[in-house]
Each structure stands twice: as structure tokens, then as C-alpha cells.
Amino acid sequence: MPGMVAFGRRWGIASDDLVFPGSFELFVRVLWWIGTLALYTLHEGKFDCSGGRVLHSYLVVLLILLAFIILSLCAIVYVSAQGTITNPGPRRSIPVLVYVRAMLYVPELIWAILGAIWVSDDSQGCQPAEVGAVIAAVVASWILLLSTGVGVLFVFDPLGSTHPGPQSQELLGVRDLESSQGSQLLSTARSVAVRVWESRLRLLCCCLPRDESHRAAFSSIAQLVSGFFSDTDLVPSDIAAGLALLHQEQDKMEQCRDPDEALSHSPSSPIAELEKATHCMQFAVAAYGWPMYVYSNPLTGACRLSRDCCKTQSAEYDIVGGDNMGCHFSSVLHSTGLQYRDFIYVSFHNQIYEIPFFVALDHKRAAVLVAIRGTLSLRDLLTDLSADCENLPVEGVSGACYAHKGMSQAASYICKKLLNDGILNQAFTIAPEYKLVITGHSLGGGTASLLAILLRSSFPTLQCYAFSPPGGLMSKALADFSKEFVVSVVLGKDLVPRLSYPNMEDLKRRILQMVSNCNKPKYRILLQGCWYELFGGEPDDFPTEMDNRRKEELNQPLLGEESLLIRSSSSYQGLASEESPVHGSHLPLYLPGRILHITEDGPARRSCFSQVSYGVEWSSETVFRSVLISPRMMADHMPDAVLLSLRSLTQDRPFNLCPSSFEEEIVLDHRSTIRLSSP
């Protein structure tokens, strides 16, 4: 529902969000009141120290003050638990109760100060229990006051004063916001929102340089983020409740639906690609350097690298950027099993749109292999979030050619290095019969796919293996073109291959439907959702306003859902057109190449030591047109999980989910040298 309006502005919290914080404070206050009452009862008539009279008065007033606070909290919790997300009528008295509770902070602050003064000046001669109780009361008061201040900062909405107030919404109405006055108001709000998000990004990335590329990235990301929920009036807890409802709804649908669409006529069997993909995934994991190596080998990784990190400084090779101790390159050697002389170029240089990669000779597969690192730094994250579309003209491709801006620029950067600096010429001079293979995971996978498209004309036999690439990567024309030489590998319900602006618009639409149609209070939705996420069980069958109604006849927003829209949203579609959502002005982007989808057998919730088996099939991009809510949606994206699944399939045996040592100890010839290109 809309954020609560209090103290002349709108906040990032709704009137039904006070159940949990109010209950927690109520529990603390009741214990505090009981303890104070016990102290007063046991020592009544015995306050005979020099400050006894003051102490007696302090405890009496404290008991009365705590009683009023407890009563106000009881009222807040009870009223906040009434109604539903889109029916705030039973909670209309919440602002008044919040004002009453805020007024009680003033005497509490004064009493905390007086208690501190009494302890420091008048507590001589009093019993230690009495002094200790007052100290505890003073400390508790200051902790609660400080916690309240921090909480206010968390729920403070910098845009609260720029949102249309309740009166103006009633005057204009939701549909009337398309008028000139409403359009001007919304335009002003959007520009302010962009500035606020730019300020947040600059604060978050304060350690990064303020050059033109970073400023452009901040502006682009701010427009993307601020515009996503600009046509709704949801608070974060509404989104959490919607995700909890959507997860259970998706699980119910999954239990009764047919298997995902698979491609029956694929150019090759999935099994034929698995060994190649597993081999390339080792290089994609190795590109992450020492952090991933230590994470994947928690017991032995640090010890193995500690023997080599400092030694590599004296070796006769040049690594470009960001590896002064040599730990990154040492981990690459351990992970790949290659020797120094097998590497043509290694770069750990990292800036926005410029990501680390290495070029090596893979003698086992007779390939010149380019491995590109995935997201591992704040600069990489900015590259990920630069999700505008950018033209990427490719000779011989008919149709619109555009791609994800951040990854397109990263691919162009690497392409220039490979061609202009003669890196690939050097590699094929050494091994002219080898073929070119490009690989990467996540950000690296998306960049590798676009790099393969850029290099296709120069290297017609190249192959690319992209692991967990982002779904919003390239246009349909480029995706179809890449099917000849790109294989995408997606594990389970991985979120990232399903991330695109159209998919996120679809997710927003479904969240709006869920929170507006459910007739249970939010605190029950969140409690049951947390229980379901942690312990599983059968999905709850939440009663909704849509019960006993024909969904196919609904082609307009329900009243509850419409109340969450602050302007007409191009992303909203009626239930009748649910299978073909419209996404406004944002161009659709797709996964690259042919898609190998690895599915997990067994329950969604498993312990660290659960045995997991996998299946694999060729899949269609239509399978990834919606975001799936699952406990595994982030875990399935981790590179170690992808590698474990591939090894399980190639070795035909289950694996457990705990990190384990990926590689055997490899004895390297430290006397050999390598010549690497300079930047």
C-alpha cells in the first residue's frame, strides 16, 4: 500500500509494517516494566541512602512512563495488524498513535538524562542492586532511543515530499494524472528521483574516480532504477510480501504443469557438449582469481597459494594490473593445470566497462582459449547495471542488432586488445592449427558471447561457452545468429539468465496482482512466507478477492491493484493477456546461442551435505521469460555450483552442495617462464 504519511511527508514504511517492530519493543518494555516493578516492590521503604528520595521518585515516574509506552505500543500493534495491504481503512488511526508514541520519547529522554545524573552524583551509599537497576534503565533507554533514530533513517524517503499527497491524488484521481498538471508533477518527481539515486550511487562508489565514464554510468543506472517502480506506490515490505506469495503460487503451478519446453531437434546431443562445457567452465572459474579459489577450496586453498604468491614476484613475466602479489595468477595456475609458458596474455586490469581476462593455449583441447572474469568488484557491478540498449552492428546479420550497453562496451574493449595489440596473432603464430574458444561466467559469459559475435567474421570456426549469462543481453537477431557458435549453460532456477527489463516488468505486474488480491494481513503473509522459505511444506492457499470469479473475464486492474498505481503503467496487463505481457518502450533482449538447461532432481530445500543429481536438455529462450522465486535462485548462479553440476553430469554421479576442493594439487615447473603482452 502507499507509504504512511506522518509529520508532513511520506515514509518508506506502510501503516501495516509496525506489527513486528512494535511487538519487539513491546516485549522489551514489558520485561523492563516487570523488572522495575520488582525492584520497587522489594526496596519500598528502604531507600535510605543519600539519594533515596530521588530514586524513589525516579522509579515511580519510570513505572508510569513505561505503562503509557506499553499501552501505546499495544494499540499500535493491534491497529497495524488490521486490514489488508490494499485495505488500510481499519488502520486510519495509525498516524495519531505514532504521534502519541513520538511524544512519549520526550519524557523518556528527559528521564534517561536524569537517571544518568543521579548515578553520577547521588548514588553514593545506595545498594548496588539499586544503582545497577538505574544504570540498566538508563542504558536501555539510550539503546532504544538510538535504535529508533536508526530506524527512522532507514525508512526515511528522500522523495517523500515530492510524491503527490493524498489530497492531490483524490483531486486528480489515478487516471487524471495523465493531465498536464499530473504529467508535470510526475516529471518533477522522476527528475528528483534520478538525482537522489545518482547521489546514492556516488556515495556508494565514493572510492571510485569521478571521470566521465563513471558519471555517465551513474546517470544511466539512476534512470533505470528510479524508473522501475515509479508507476507504483509500494514500500519494500509490500514487495517482500508479493515475492512470498508469488513463490508459493509458482510452486503450486509447477506441481501441476507439464515439463518445460525442450528442443527436440537440436544440432547436437546435450551429452556431446557436456565435456566441452565442463572443461571450459574450469577456465571460467579460474578467471575469478584467488577469491574463488579459496572459496572453492576452504581447507587447503589459502595454504596452497601462500607458498606461491610472493614467489611469483620474481618470475620473468608481466601481468597487467591488479595482481601485485601474484595471488590471482597463482590461483589460475592451480585451477587450470596449465604452465607459465601456456599463457599468452593475462590482465587483471579492472575499470568500468574494462574487465579482467586471460588468453592461454589449451593443449588438451587444441584451442586458444579466452576466459573472461565475471562480477567480482564494484566496477563490475556498475558494468552489469548499465543495462541500456546499445547498437551493435554485425556484418551479415539482418534485423535489429543491439545489446546490453555495459557488456557490449566490455566486449569491444577486449576485442580491441586482442586484435590491435596482436594477442591473437601471437597465439596463432605459436599454434596455427588451434581453434579459438571463448568462455566466461555471468558478466564474463555475457561479454564472451558478444565478443564471439564481434570476432566471428575473423575466426569462422570459433566457439563460445557462456555460463549463466544475463537474460537481457542481445536482440533477437543477434541471439539467432549466435546459435551457430554459442552455447549458454543455465543451472536450475538461476535468477541472472532470467534478468531482463521485460522480465522485471512482468515480475512487478505479478507482485501487484498478488498483493492487491490477497485478503490476509501483511504480517501473516510474511510469517507464513518465512516459514515456507525455511522449512518448506505445502504452499498456502491464500484466499483472494478473485475467488469464484472468472479470471478470463478480467481485463482491467482490480480496484486494489489500481490503488497501487500512481499513474497509468505501460507494464500493467490484464489477467486475460498474462501470457503475452507488453513492456512499453524497453526493447526485448534475449539469452545468447543455444541453451543447455541443467535441472536438479529432488526437493528445492536441501542441507549443505545433501546429495544432488542433475539432468540436462536443450531448452528454448521462452522458458526464461519469467523470474522464478526460489531459495536456489542465487545459489544456482554461483560458479562453483555450475561446475559441480557439470561434473556430476559428466561423471554420472551425485555431488553434495558443500564447497569442496575442485582441483588436485598440481606440480608446476617453477623454472619455466612466460612472456605476456604489455598493456
C-alpha positions in Angstrom: 0.0 0.0 0.0 1.1 3.6 -0.2 3.7 4.7 2.3 2.5 6.1 5.6 2.0 9.9 5.7 3.2 11.4 9.0 5.0 14.6 10.1 4.1 16.2 6.7 5.8 13.7 4.5 5.5 10.2 3.1 7.8 7.4 4.6 9.2 4.2 3.2 7.0 2.2 5.6 3.3 1.4 5.5 0.8 1.5 8.3 0.8 -2.3 8.5 4.6 -2.5 8.9 4.6 -1.7 12.6 3.5 -5.1 13.8 7.0 -6.7 14.1 9.0 -3.7 15.4 6.1 -2.8 17.7 5.9 -6.3 19.1 9.6 -6.5 19.7 9.7 -3.2 21.5 6.6 -4.2 23.5 8.3 -7.4 24.6 11.4 -5.4 25.8 9.3 -2.8 27.5 7.1 -5.4 29.4 10.3 -7.1 30.7 11.7 -3.7 31.7 8.4 -2.7 33.5 8.3 -6.0 35.4 11.9 -5.7 36.4 11.4 -2.1 37.6 8.3 -3.1 39.5 10.1 -6.0 41.2 12.9 -3.6 42.3 10.5 -1.0 43.6 8.4 -3.6 45.5 11.4 -5.3 47.1 13.0 -2.0 48.2 9.9 0.1 49.1 10.6 1.9 52.3 14.2 1.0 52.2 15.6 3.8 50.0 17.6 5.2 52.9 20.7 6.3 51.0 21.6 9.9 50.3 19.7 9.9 47.0 16.9 7.6 48.1 14.1 10.1 47.8 15.2 11.0 44.3 15.5 7.3 43.4 12.0 6.5 44.8 10.5 9.3 42.7 12.6 8.2 39.6 11.2 4.6 39.8 7.6 5.7 40.3 7.7 8.0 37.3 9.6 5.4 35.3 6.8 2.8 36.0 4.1 5.2 35.0 6.0 6.3 31.8 6.7 2.6 30.9 3.0 1.9 31.4 1.9 4.6 29.0 4.5 3.4 26.4 3.3 -0.2 26.7 -0.3 0.9 26.2 0.6 3.0 23.1 2.6 0.0 21.7 -0.3 -2.4 22.3 -2.6 0.0 20.4 -0.1 0.4 17.5 0.5 -3.4 17.2 -3.2 -4.2 17.3 -4.3 -1.5 14.8 -1.4 -2.2 12.5 -2.4 -5.8 12.2 -5.9 -4.9 10.9 -7.0 -4.8 7.3 -5.0 -6.0 4.3 -2.3 -4.4 2.1 -4.7 -2.6 -0.1 -7.4 -2.0 2.6 -5.8 0.5 5.0 -9.2 1.7 6.3 -9.0 -0.2 9.6 -5.6 1.4 10.2 -6.6 5.0 9.6 -5.7 5.8 13.3 -2.1 4.7 13.0 -0.7 8.2 12.3 -2.4 9.5 15.5 -0.9 6.6 17.5 2.5 7.3 16.0 2.3 10.9 17.1 1.4 9.8 20.7 4.2 7.3 20.7 6.6 10.0 19.4 5.5 12.4 22.2 6.4 9.8 24.8 10.0 9.9 23.6 10.4 13.3 25.1 9.8 12.4 28.8 11.8 9.2 28.2 14.8 11.2 27.0 14.5 13.6 30.0 14.2 10.7 32.4 17.2 8.9 30.9 19.3 12.1 31.4 18.1 12.5 35.0 18.9 8.9 35.7 22.4 9.4 34.4 22.8 12.4 36.6 21.6 10.6 39.7 24.0 7.7 39.1 27.0 10.1 38.8 26.1 12.5 41.7 23.6 11.0 44.2 24.1 7.2 44.2 26.7 7.1 46.9 25.7 4.8 49.8 22.8 3.2 47.8 22.7 -0.6 47.4 24.5 -2.0 44.3 21.2 -3.5 43.1 19.5 -0.2 43.1 22.4 1.6 41.3 22.7 -1.2 38.8 18.9 -1.1 38.1 19.1 2.6 37.3 22.2 2.2 35.2 20.4 -0.6 33.2 17.3 1.6 32.8 19.4 4.5 31.5 21.4 2.2 29.1 18.2 0.6 27.8 16.6 4.0 27.2 19.6 5.2 25.2 19.8 2.0 23.2 16.1 2.1 22.3 16.3 5.8 21.5 19.3 5.2 19.3 17.6 2.2 17.6 14.6 4.4 16.9 16.8 7.1 15.3 18.5 4.5 13.1 15.1 3.0 12.2 13.9 6.5 11.2 16.9 6.9 8.9 16.2 3.5 7.3 12.5 4.3 6.5 13.2 8.0 5.5 12.1 8.5 1.9 14.1 11.4 0.3 11.3 11.6 -2.2 8.5 11.7 0.4 7.8 15.4 0.0 7.7 15.2 -3.8 5.1 12.4 -4.0 1.5 13.5 -4.7 -0.2 13.9 -1.3 -3.5 12.1 -0.5 -5.5 15.3 -1.2 -3.9 15.9 -4.6 -4.5 12.2 -5.5 -8.1 12.5 -4.6 -8.5 15.7 -6.6 -6.6 14.4 -9.7 -7.5 10.8 -9.5 -5.4 8.0 -10.8 -6.4 8.3 -14.4 -6.4 12.1 -14.3 -2.7 12.1 -13.6 -2.3 12.0 -17.4 -3.4 15.6 -17.5 -0.9 18.4 -17.9 -0.8 19.1 -14.2 -0.3 15.4 -13.3 2.3 14.9 -16.0 4.3 17.9 -14.8 4.1 16.7 -11.2 5.2 13.2 -12.2 8.0 14.6 -14.4 9.3 16.6 -11.5 9.1 13.6 -9.2 11.1 11.4 -11.7 13.8 14.0 -12.1 14.2 14.3 -8.4 14.2 10.5 -8.1 17.0 10.3 -10.6 19.1 12.9 -8.7 18.5 11.0 -5.5 19.7 7.7 -6.9 22.7 9.4 -8.5 23.7 10.8 -5.1 23.2 7.3 -3.6 25.4 5.7 -6.2 28.1 8.4 -5.8 28.1 7.8 -2.1 28.2 4.0 -2.5 31.1 4.3 -5.0 32.9 7.1 -3.3 36.2 5.3 -3.7 35.9 5.2 -7.5 37.3 8.0 -9.7 34.8 10.7 -10.9 35.6 10.6 -14.6 33.2 10.9 -17.4 32.6 7.2 -17.9 31.6 6.8 -14.2 29.3 9.8 -14.3 27.6 8.5 -17.4 27.2 5.1 -15.8 25.8 6.6 -12.6 23.2 8.6 -14.6 22.2 5.6 -16.7 21.8 3.4 -13.7 19.9 6.0 -11.7 17.4 6.5 -14.5 16.9 2.7 -14.8 16.4 2.1 -11.0 14.3 5.2 -10.3 12.0 4.5 -13.2 11.3 0.9 -12.4 8.8 1.4 -9.5 8.0 5.0 -10.5 4.5 3.9 -11.6 3.7 2.2 -8.3 3.3 3.2 -4.7 4.8 0.1 -2.9 7.0 0.0 0.1 9.7 -2.6 0.5 7.6 -4.8 2.8 4.9 -4.9 0.1 7.4 -6.3 -2.4 8.6 -8.9 0.1 5.0 -10.0 0.7 4.4 -10.1 -3.0 7.5 -12.3 -3.6 6.5 -14.7 -0.8 3.0 -15.0 -2.3 4.4 -15.4 -5.8 6.9 -18.1 -4.8 4.1 -20.2 -3.3 1.9 -19.6 -6.3 4.7 -20.6 -8.7 5.3 -23.8 -6.7 1.6 -24.7 -6.9 1.7 -24.2 -10.6 4.9 -26.2 -11.0 3.3 -29.2 -9.3 0.6 -29.4 -11.9 2.2 -28.2 -15.1 3.7 -30.0 -18.0 7.5 -30.2 -18.2 9.3 -27.2 -19.6 9.5 -26.8 -23.3 12.5 -28.6 -24.7 14.0 -28.5 -28.2 13.6 -31.9 -29.9 15.6 -31.1 -33.0 18.9 -29.8 -31.8 22.0 -29.8 -33.9 23.8 -32.0 -31.4 23.1 -34.0 -28.3 23.4 -32.3 -24.9 25.8 -35.1 -23.8 28.2 -34.2 -26.7 28.6 -30.6 -25.4 28.8 -31.5 -21.7 32.5 -32.5 -21.7 33.5 -29.4 -23.6 31.4 -27.2 -21.3 32.8 -28.8 -18.2 36.4 -28.2 -19.4 35.7 -24.6 -20.3 33.9 -24.0 -17.0 37.2 -24.7 -15.2 38.8 -21.8 -17.0 35.7 -19.5 -16.4 36.0 -20.3 -12.6 39.8 -19.8 -12.8 39.3 -16.3 -14.2 37.9 -15.1 -10.8 41.4 -15.4 -9.3 42.3 -16.2 -5.7 38.9 -15.3 -4.0 37.0 -18.1 -5.9 39.9 -20.5 -5.5 40.0 -20.0 -1.7 36.1 -20.2 -1.5 36.1 -23.4 -3.6 39.0 -24.9 -1.5 38.3 -23.7 2.0 40.6 -26.1 3.8 43.6 -26.1 1.5 43.3 -23.1 -0.8 44.9 -20.4 1.3 47.9 -22.7 2.2 48.5 -23.7 -1.4 48.5 -20.1 -2.6 50.6 -18.8 0.3 53.6 -20.8 -1.0 53.4 -19.2 -4.4 52.0 -15.7 -4.1 55.2 -13.9 -3.1 57.5 -16.1 -5.2 55.8 -15.1 -8.4 57.0 -11.5 -8.0 60.5 -12.6 -9.1 59.2 -14.6 -12.1 60.0 -13.4 -15.6 56.6 -12.4 -16.7 54.4 -9.4 -16.8 50.8 -9.4 -15.5 48.7 -6.4 -16.4 47.1 -4.6 -13.5 45.8 -5.5 -10.1 47.9 -8.5 -9.1 50.9 -7.1 -7.3 51.3 -10.2 -5.0 50.8 -12.6 -7.9 48.0 -14.5 -6.0 45.5 -14.1 -8.8 47.8 -15.7 -11.3 48.9 -18.4 -8.9 45.3 -19.4 -8.4 44.8 -19.5 -12.2 47.8 -21.9 -12.5 46.4 -24.1 -9.8 42.9 -24.2 -11.2 43.7 -24.8 -14.8 46.7 -27.1 -14.5 48.5 -25.0 -17.2 52.1 -23.9 -17.0 53.6 -20.4 -17.2 54.5 -20.8 -20.9 51.0 -21.7 -21.9 49.7 -18.2 -21.1 49.8 -15.6 -23.9 48.3 -12.6 -22.1 46.9 -12.1 -18.5 45.2 -8.9 -17.5 43.7 -8.2 -14.1 43.1 -4.5 -15.0 39.6 -3.6 -13.8 37.7 -0.4 -14.6 34.1 0.2 -15.6 33.5 -1.5 -19.0 37.0 -3.0 -18.7 37.1 -6.4 -17.1 39.9 -8.9 -16.5 40.6 -11.7 -18.9 43.4 -14.0 -19.9 44.5 -15.8 -23.1 46.1 -19.2 -22.9 47.0 -22.2 -25.0 44.8 -25.2 -24.1 46.8 -28.1 -25.4 44.3 -30.7 -24.2 41.5 -29.3 -26.5 43.9 -27.8 -29.1 42.4 -24.3 -28.5 43.4 -20.8 -28.0 41.2 -20.0 -25.0 40.0 -16.6 -23.9 38.5 -16.6 -20.4 36.7 -13.5 -19.1 36.0 -12.9 -15.4 32.5 -12.4 -14.0 31.4 -9.9 -11.5 33.8 -9.5 -8.6 34.1 -5.8 -7.9 32.1 -2.6 -7.6 33.3 -1.6 -11.1 32.0 -4.9 -12.5 28.6 -4.2 -10.8 28.4 -0.8 -12.5 29.1 -2.6 -15.8 26.3 -5.1 -15.0 23.8 -2.3 -14.2 24.5 -0.3 -17.3 21.6 -2.1 -18.9 20.6 0.4 -21.6 20.5 -0.9 -25.2 23.4 -0.1 -27.4 23.6 -0.6 -31.2 26.0 -3.4 -32.1 26.1 -3.7 -35.9 27.3 -7.0 -37.2 28.0 -7.7 -40.9 25.7 -10.3 -42.3 23.1 -10.1 -39.7 19.7 -9.0 -40.8 17.3 -7.3 -38.3 17.9 -5.0 -35.4 21.3 -5.5 -33.8 21.6 -4.1 -30.3 22.9 -5.4 -26.9 23.4 -4.7 -23.2 25.4 -1.4 -23.1 27.8 -2.4 -20.3 28.7 -5.8 -21.7 28.8 -4.5 -25.3 31.4 -2.0 -24.3 33.4 -4.6 -22.3 33.4 -6.9 -25.3 34.6 -4.1 -27.6 37.4 -3.3 -25.1 38.6 -6.9 -25.1 38.2 -7.2 -28.9 40.4 -4.2 -29.4 43.1 -5.6 -27.1 43.0 -9.0 -28.8 43.3 -7.6 -32.3 45.1 -4.3 -32.1 47.7 -5.5 -29.6 48.4 -8.6 -31.6 47.5 -11.0 -28.8 45.6 -13.5 -31.0 48.2 -13.2 -33.8 50.9 -14.1 -31.2 48.8 -17.1 -30.0 48.1 -18.5 -33.5 51.7 -17.9 -34.5 52.7 -20.4 -31.8 49.8 -22.8 -32.5 48.4 -22.1 -36.0 46.3 -25.3 -36.1 44.4 -24.4 -32.9 40.8 -23.0 -32.9 39.6 -20.1 -30.9 37.4 -20.8 -27.8 35.9 -18.0 -25.7 34.3 -18.6 -22.2 33.1 -16.8 -19.1 30.6 -16.9 -16.3 27.9 -14.3 -15.5 29.2 -10.9 -16.6 32.0 -12.8 -18.2 29.6 -15.1 -20.0 27.6 -12.2 -21.5 30.8 -10.4 -22.5 32.2 -13.6 -24.0 29.0 -14.1 -26.2 29.2 -10.6 -27.6 33.0 -10.9 -28.1 32.4 -14.1 -30.1 29.9 -12.2 -32.3 32.4 -9.5 -32.9 35.2 -11.9 -33.8 33.1 -14.4 -35.8 34.0 -12.8 -39.2 37.7 -13.1 -38.5 37.5 -16.5 -36.9 34.7 -18.5 -38.5 35.4 -21.7 -36.5 35.4 -20.1 -33.1 33.2 -21.5 -30.3 31.9 -19.8 -27.2 30.6 -21.3 -23.9 28.7 -18.8 -21.8 27.8 -19.9 -18.3 24.9 -18.3 -16.5 24.8 -15.3 -18.9 22.3 -12.5 -18.2 18.9 -12.8 -19.9 18.8 -9.2 -21.1 21.9 -9.5 -23.3 21.2 -9.2 -27.0 18.5 -8.6 -29.6 16.6 -11.5 -31.2 18.6 -11.1 -34.5 21.9 -11.5 -32.7 20.6 -14.3 -30.5 19.6 -16.3 -33.6 22.9 -15.5 -35.3 24.8 -16.7 -32.3 23.1 -20.1 -32.2 25.7 -21.4 -34.7 28.7 -20.9 -32.3 27.5 -20.0 -28.8 26.3 -22.4 -26.1 24.7 -21.0 -23.0 24.6 -23.2 -19.9 22.0 -22.4 -17.2 21.6 -24.2 -13.9 18.2 -24.7 -12.3 16.3 -21.6 -11.3 19.3 -19.2 -11.6 18.0 -15.6 -11.4 20.5 -13.9 -13.7 19.6 -15.7 -17.0 16.0 -14.6 -16.3 17.0 -11.0 -15.6 15.9 -8.5 -18.3 13.8 -5.4 -18.1 10.7 -7.0 -19.7 11.0 -9.9 -17.2 11.3 -7.5 -14.3 8.3 -5.6 -15.6 6.4 -8.9 -15.7 7.6 -9.6 -12.1 6.4 -6.2 -11.0 3.0 -6.8 -12.6 2.7 -10.2 -10.8 3.7 -8.7 -7.5 1.0 -6.0 -7.9 -1.6 -8.7 -8.6 -0.6 -10.8 -5.6 -0.5 -8.1 -3.0 -3.7 -6.5 -4.2 -5.7 -9.7 -4.5 -4.7 -11.3 -1.2 -7.1 -10.6 1.6 -4.8 -11.6 4.5 -2.9 -9.0 6.6 0.7 -8.5 5.7 2.2 -9.8 8.9 0.6 -13.2 8.3 1.8 -13.3 4.7 5.4 -12.5 5.8 5.3 -15.0 8.8 3.9 -17.8 6.6 6.3 -16.9 3.8 9.3 -17.1 6.1 8.2 -20.4 7.4 7.7 -21.7 3.9 11.2 -20.5 2.7 12.9 -22.0 5.7 11.1 -25.3 6.3 9.0 -25.9 3.1 5.8 -27.7 3.2 2.7 -27.3 1.1 2.1 -23.9 -0.5 -0.5 -21.9 1.4 -3.8 -21.4 -0.5 -4.3 -17.8 0.3 -7.9 -16.7 -0.2 -8.1 -13.7 -2.5 -10.6 -11.3 -3.9 -10.5 -13.3 -7.2 -12.1 -16.4 -5.6 -15.2 -17.6 -7.5 -14.6 -15.1 -10.3 -13.8 -15.9 -13.9 -10.2 -14.7 -14.5 -10.6 -14.7 -18.2 -13.2 -12.0 -18.0 -10.9 -9.6 -16.1 -9.2 -7.3 -18.5 -8.9 -4.3 -16.2 -7.0 -3.9 -13.0 -8.8 -4.8 -9.8 -9.6 -1.9 -7.5 -7.0 -2.9 -5.0 -4.3 -3.2 -7.7 -5.3 0.1 -9.3 -4.9 1.8 -6.0 -1.2 0.8 -6.1 -0.6 2.6 -9.4 0.2 6.3 -9.1 -0.1 6.7 -12.9 -1.1 4.6 -15.8 1.5 1.9 -16.2 2.5 0.5 -19.6 3.7 -2.5 -17.8 0.3 -3.4 -16.5 -1.6 -6.1 -18.4 -4.9 -7.6 -17.5 -5.1 -11.2 -16.5 -6.5 -12.2 -19.8 -3.2 -11.3 -21.6 -0.9 -12.7 -18.9 1.0 -14.9 -21.4 1.9 -12.0 -23.6 3.0 -9.1 -21.5 3.7 -5.7 -23.1 6.8 -4.0 -21.9 6.5 -0.4 -23.0 9.4 1.3 -24.7 12.1 -1.1 -23.5 13.5 -3.3 -26.2 13.4 -7.1 -25.6 16.7 -8.8 -25.0 17.5 -12.5 -25.1 19.9 -15.1 -24.0 22.7 -15.9 -26.5 23.0 -19.0 -28.6 21.7 -22.5 -27.9 20.7 -23.0 -24.3 21.7 -26.1 -22.2 19.4 -26.1 -19.2 20.6 -28.2 -16.2 17.8 -29.2 -13.9 18.1 -30.5 -10.3 16.3 -33.7 -9.2 15.0 -33.7 -5.6 13.4 -31.2 -3.2 14.2 -27.5 -3.5 15.4 -27.2 0.1 18.4 -29.3 1.0 21.1 -29.2 3.6 24.7 -28.5 2.8 25.5 -32.2 2.7 22.5 -33.3 0.6 23.2 -35.5 -2.4 22.1 -33.9 -5.6 21.7 -35.4 -9.1 21.1 -33.5 -12.3 19.5 -33.7 -15.7 20.2 -31.7 -18.8 18.3 -30.8 -22.0 18.3 -28.3 -24.8 15.8 -25.6 -23.9 14.1 -22.6 -25.6 14.5 -19.0 -24.6 10.8 -18.9 -23.9 11.5 -20.9 -20.7 13.4 -18.0 -19.3 10.8 -15.3 -19.9 9.8 -15.0 -16.3 11.6 -14.8 -13.0 11.2 -17.8 -10.7 11.3 -17.2 -7.0 13.2 -20.0 -5.2 15.7 -20.5 -2.3 18.1 -21.6 -5.0 17.7 -18.6 -7.4 21.1 -17.1 -6.2 22.9 -20.3 -5.2 22.3 -21.8 -8.7 24.2 -18.8 -10.1 27.4 -19.4 -8.2 30.2 -20.7 -10.5 31.2 -23.5 -8.1 27.6 -24.8 -8.2 27.6 -24.7 -12.0 30.9 -26.6 -12.2 29.7 -29.2 -9.7 26.5 -29.8 -11.7 28.6 -30.2 -14.9 31.0 -32.6 -13.2 28.1 -34.6 -11.8 26.6 -35.0 -15.3 29.9 -35.9 -17.0 30.9 -38.4 -14.2 27.3 -39.7 -13.8 27.3 -39.5 -10.0 25.7 -37.2 -7.4 27.6 -34.4 -5.6 26.9 -32.7 -2.3 26.4 -29.0 -2.1 29.2 -28.1 0.3 32.3 -26.4 -1.2 35.0 -28.9 -1.9 38.4 -28.9 -3.4 37.9 -28.6 -7.2 41.4 -29.4 -8.2 44.1 -31.9 -7.3 47.4 -30.4 -6.2 49.3 -29.7 -9.5 53.0 -29.8 -9.5 54.2 -26.9 -11.6 57.5 -26.3 -13.2 58.5 -23.0 -11.5 61.7 -22.8 -13.6 59.7 -22.2 -16.8 58.9 -18.6 -17.9 56.2 -16.9 -19.8 56.1 -13.8 -22.0 53.0 -11.8 -21.6 52.0 -8.7 -23.6 52.3 -5.3 -22.0 49.1 -3.1 -21.7 
